[in-house]
Amino acid sequence: MGALMAEDDIYIGPLFDLFNLRFGPEQKDHEHTAGGVSEIKALQDEFEIFQDGRPFVESAKLLGLGGLHNNRAKNRWFSLLTWLAKVPSDQAGETGDERIVNALIKNFTRKPPLPCFMKAHDSRGPDGLKVIVREDKPIFYIERTYLTISLPMAPSVPPGAKGKAKKKPKK
């Protein structure tokens, strides 16, 4: 996300994947039925990981949603999640951070809760600079409704490109 992730933008997809796997549909087999959103719901019921007034970034840290392999990218990701407290949401009176936390808390009171999916949208487009939470089917090849959380992002500007006009090619 531009200035916040800088050259670590390439890690945004894998960081979304961490969330999407932890909060996704459980993988049922004969030996284990826990995992995915069922596991997170059990953790929420036991430890109240998501609470009113607790920033989403703190819960993300607790769940290890910053990855394990690149501390700089992890710290930048957590800075981006902290920034969501300054970003509006699609819900009047809630910041982006509050919108995510409140939507997750509400989702975990459902029986069963919806799996969750995090993605990004272009903040320069019609959805603008706000966090958006919807119930929809974000994965076209999976016919299942998710609680979808979309973060506003825009491409980073390459170094030295700000304010410079493009040069016309020489003929």
Phi, psi and omega in degrees: 000071172055236186295331184284319181262339178050227183290357176269012176306330182296344179271353183300313179303308178298329177290322172298319180301321177303312178298312186296328176284317180295324185256005183279184177298143178290151176264103184276135171218186185285333184266322186230134175243355179275167180127169178056214185297331178296319178294317180294322177298317178298318177295320178296315179299320183281318191242357182048057181300318179260120182225148173302128180093345176266123180300144179305321182301325180292321177291322178298320177298315181300323182273001179072031184275020177251003180082174185239347194258342185219102183296323180296314179296320179299313181295322177293321178298316179294328174295320178297315180295325176295320179302334181299340176291343179259358184258138176289172177231179177282359179249120181304135176084002179238135171287170177301318179299311180298322181298316180296309182299312181296321179293320178293316178302312180298318180299321182284356172270349178286154176235105352277160177289153175286145169296157184244150182221127179250137180210186178236156170230158182285113182293348177275352183267196186295333179281342172067194183271077177202153174280135181239131177236126181219159166261116180202189180245086187284346182245107189300333183267003174239115183274073182211141178277136179237161163273110185257128179248120181244123181264141179283130178218159176216156181294151175283154179268126180302148179305136178081356183271343183295124174076002179266134177280149178290137177277142177283139180295146178282143179261000000 
